[in-house]
Every structure is written in structure tokens, then in C-alpha cells.
Amino acid sequence: MANNTGVLSFLQKEDFSAFYHKRKIGKSQQQLLKKLLSGALVILDTSDPEMADLEMQNLERMFKLRFDLIRDCLKASEVTGLLGVSRQTPHDRIKSKSLLAIKDNGKFFFPRWQFDAEGPDGVIEGLPDVLQELKISDLAKAKWLSTPDAVLDNKTPISVLKEGGDGILRVIKEARSIGGTAL
């Protein structure tokens, strides 16, 4: 396996966007990072006790992140009531990438920050376009959207979308670099 010290250091950091944009990793590490962000399983050599410890720390951090994100979400039934739509509509909107949901134990949980009573179809303007561009797991999408980004003046992508105007295009452009062909 190639030397993945840079990626392992990345795994212990909370702000992955600044790390990603500085491109402090080599091509093999970029490929490993792309797999990680896409939600693909990354298996590290756990025969080395240090590597096994790092893998466990990463798993614990990712599950904590998952639980923290889900804690502030709406259930599908709450979304149907909020938007005044049928039970099937949230599921259809997940498939069309006009709503973001994290699946946990067979149920969908919708981050509440994506909803806007004044936005098109009840969500923040530009969010569906951003979701279309991000080619990463839904959990990684929720994390990216709610994490300050150096390219966006240390604001979260979701807060920049809420500001509207030119910020929407900036977030869409940034989403392309995160989940597109930039790696």
C-alpha cells in the first residue's frame, strides 16, 4: 500500500475542505480520499497497531458525526407535514436530488437547515443544483454543507446559499470541485 500518512492525518481533522484545497496529498492519496468521500469502504492495513488505532479513531469520529447530524433532522412524516405533500413526495425528491436525506436503520432523516418556506419547493434556493453536483455520499454532503469552507470565506455552504445572489453560483462551483472531477 502507498504511504497514506497525509490521508491519515486528514482523517483526524475536522476541516477537510481547507486540507483538500491546499492539495497537500499525492495522487494515490487523492484517489483514497475520493473513495472515502464517496462513501466507498476504505480498508487500511490494521495489522499495524498504530494503523488499527487510527482506523478505530476514524470510525468513532464518523459515527459520532453521523449521530450528531441525524439528531438535528426531521423524519419523513415531519417533512410531509411541513411541505404539505404526500408520503411518497420526500422519497421522490431524494431520488431527484432536490432534498437531502441521511438513511439510518431503514429510515430517512432530513437535515432541517435545508428547508425554507420562501424558497422554491420549500428548500433553500440553489440547494438542488448543489446536490446534483456533489458526487459524494449523503452523509458527506450533509457534513460538507454544514462545515465552514475556506473558499467560501469560512462560511458554511448552506449559509452562503441562504444569503442568495452570487453566493449560490459560488457554492455550486465549489460543489463541483468537491464531488466532481477535481480529484
C-alpha positions as CSV (number, residue, x, y, z in Angstrom):
1,M,0.0,0.0,0.0
2,A,1.3,3.5,-0.8
3,N,2.3,5.8,2.0
4,N,-1.0,7.3,3.2
5,T,0.3,9.4,6.0
6,G,-1.3,12.6,4.5
7,V,-4.7,10.9,4.3
8,L,-4.4,9.5,7.8
9,S,-3.6,13.0,9.1
10,F,-6.6,14.3,7.2
11,L,-8.9,11.7,8.8
12,Q,-8.1,13.2,12.2
13,K,-9.0,16.7,11.1
14,E,-12.5,18.3,11.2
15,D,-12.0,20.8,8.4
16,F,-11.4,18.7,5.3
17,S,-12.2,21.4,2.8
18,A,-9.1,23.6,3.7
19,F,-6.9,20.4,3.6
20,Y,-8.4,19.4,0.2
21,H,-7.9,22.8,-1.4
22,K,-4.3,23.0,-0.3
23,R,-3.7,19.7,-2.2
24,K,-1.1,18.6,0.3
25,I,-1.5,15.0,-0.8
26,G,-0.2,12.9,-3.7
27,K,-2.2,11.2,-6.5
28,S,-2.6,7.9,-4.6
29,Q,-3.8,9.7,-1.5
30,Q,-6.2,11.8,-3.7
31,Q,-7.7,8.5,-5.0
32,L,-8.0,7.2,-1.5
33,L,-9.6,10.4,-0.4
34,K,-12.0,10.3,-3.3
35,K,-13.1,6.8,-2.3
36,L,-13.5,8.0,1.3
37,L,-15.6,11.0,0.4
38,S,-17.8,8.9,-2.0
39,G,-18.7,6.6,0.9
40,A,-16.7,3.7,-0.6
41,L,-15.2,1.4,2.0
42,V,-11.6,2.2,2.7
43,I,-9.7,-0.7,4.3
44,L,-6.5,0.2,6.0
45,D,-3.8,-2.2,7.0
46,T,-4.9,-3.0,10.6
47,S,-2.0,-5.4,11.2
48,D,0.0,-2.4,12.4
49,P,-1.3,-1.4,15.8
50,E,-0.9,2.3,15.0
51,M,-2.9,1.9,11.8
52,A,-5.6,-0.1,13.6
53,D,-5.9,2.6,16.3
54,L,-6.2,5.3,13.6
55,E,-8.8,3.3,11.8
56,M,-10.8,2.9,15.0
57,Q,-10.5,6.6,15.9
58,N,-11.8,7.4,12.4
59,L,-14.7,5.0,12.7
60,E,-15.7,6.5,16.1
61,R,-15.4,10.1,14.7
62,M,-17.5,9.3,11.7
63,F,-20.2,7.6,13.7
64,K,-20.3,10.5,16.2
65,L,-20.6,12.8,13.2
66,R,-23.5,10.7,11.8
67,F,-25.4,10.7,15.1
68,D,-24.8,14.5,15.5
69,L,-26.2,15.2,12.0
70,I,-29.2,12.9,12.5
71,R,-30.0,14.4,15.8
72,D,-31.0,17.7,14.1
73,C,-33.0,16.2,11.3
74,L,-36.7,15.8,10.5
75,K,-38.4,12.5,10.0
76,A,-40.1,11.8,6.6
77,S,-43.5,12.3,8.3
78,E,-42.5,15.7,9.6
79,V,-41.3,16.7,6.1
80,T,-44.7,15.7,4.6
81,G,-46.4,17.9,7.2
82,L,-44.1,20.8,6.8
83,L,-44.3,20.8,3.0
84,G,-47.9,19.7,2.8
85,V,-47.2,16.8,0.4
86,S,-47.9,13.1,0.2
87,R,-45.9,10.4,2.0
88,Q,-44.2,9.5,-1.3
89,T,-43.0,13.0,-2.2
90,P,-40.0,13.2,0.1
91,H,-38.8,9.8,-1.3
92,D,-39.3,11.1,-4.8
93,R,-37.4,14.2,-4.0
94,I,-34.5,12.2,-2.5
95,K,-34.2,10.3,-5.8
96,S,-34.4,13.5,-7.9
97,K,-31.8,15.2,-5.6
98,S,-34.0,18.1,-4.6
99,L,-33.9,17.1,-1.0
100,L,-31.1,15.7,1.1
101,A,-31.7,12.8,3.5
102,I,-29.5,10.5,5.5
103,K,-30.6,6.9,5.7
104,D,-30.3,5.3,9.1
105,N,-31.8,2.0,10.1
106,G,-34.0,1.9,7.1
107,K,-35.4,5.4,7.7
108,F,-34.7,8.7,6.1
109,F,-33.7,11.8,8.2
110,F,-33.8,15.2,6.5
111,P,-31.4,18.0,7.8
112,R,-33.7,20.8,8.9
113,W,-31.3,23.6,7.7
114,Q,-32.3,22.8,4.0
115,F,-35.9,23.9,4.4
116,D,-37.0,27.5,3.6
117,A,-40.7,28.5,3.5
118,E,-39.8,31.2,0.9
119,G,-37.6,29.0,-1.2
120,P,-38.6,27.1,-4.3
121,D,-40.4,23.9,-3.4
122,G,-39.8,24.7,0.3
123,V,-36.0,24.4,0.2
124,I,-33.1,26.9,0.1
125,E,-32.7,28.3,-3.4
126,G,-29.8,26.6,-5.2
127,L,-29.7,23.5,-3.0
128,P,-31.0,21.1,-5.6
129,D,-28.3,22.3,-8.0
130,V,-25.6,21.8,-5.4
131,L,-26.9,18.3,-4.6
132,Q,-26.8,17.4,-8.3
133,E,-23.1,18.4,-8.4
134,L,-21.9,16.6,-5.3
135,K,-20.8,13.1,-6.2
136,I,-20.2,12.0,-2.6
137,S,-22.3,10.1,0.0
138,D,-25.4,11.7,1.5
139,L,-23.6,11.8,4.9
140,A,-20.6,13.5,3.3
141,K,-23.0,16.0,1.6
142,A,-24.6,16.9,4.9
143,K,-21.2,17.3,6.5
144,W,-19.8,19.4,3.7
145,L,-22.9,21.7,3.5
146,S,-22.7,22.4,7.3
147,T,-18.9,22.8,7.6
148,P,-17.2,26.2,7.2
149,D,-15.2,26.3,3.9
150,A,-12.1,28.5,3.4
151,V,-13.1,29.1,-0.2
152,L,-16.4,30.5,0.9
153,D,-14.8,33.0,3.4
154,N,-15.1,30.4,6.2
155,K,-18.8,30.3,5.9
156,T,-20.8,27.1,5.6
157,P,-22.1,26.3,2.1
158,I,-25.6,26.3,3.4
159,S,-25.3,29.7,5.0
160,V,-23.9,31.1,1.7
161,L,-26.9,29.6,-0.2
162,K,-29.2,31.2,2.3
163,E,-27.6,34.6,1.5
164,G,-28.6,34.1,-2.1
165,G,-27.3,36.2,-5.0
166,D,-23.9,35.4,-6.5
167,G,-23.2,33.1,-3.5
168,I,-25.4,30.4,-5.0
169,L,-23.1,30.2,-8.0
170,R,-20.0,30.1,-5.7
171,V,-21.4,27.2,-3.8
172,I,-22.3,25.3,-7.0
173,K,-18.8,25.9,-8.3
174,E,-17.3,24.7,-5.0
175,A,-19.6,21.6,-5.0
176,R,-18.2,20.7,-8.5
177,S,-14.7,20.7,-7.1
178,I,-15.6,18.6,-4.1
179,G,-17.7,16.0,-5.8
180,G,-16.7,16.2,-9.4
181,T,-13.5,15.6,-11.3
182,A,-11.2,17.7,-9.3
183,L,-9.7,14.7,-7.6
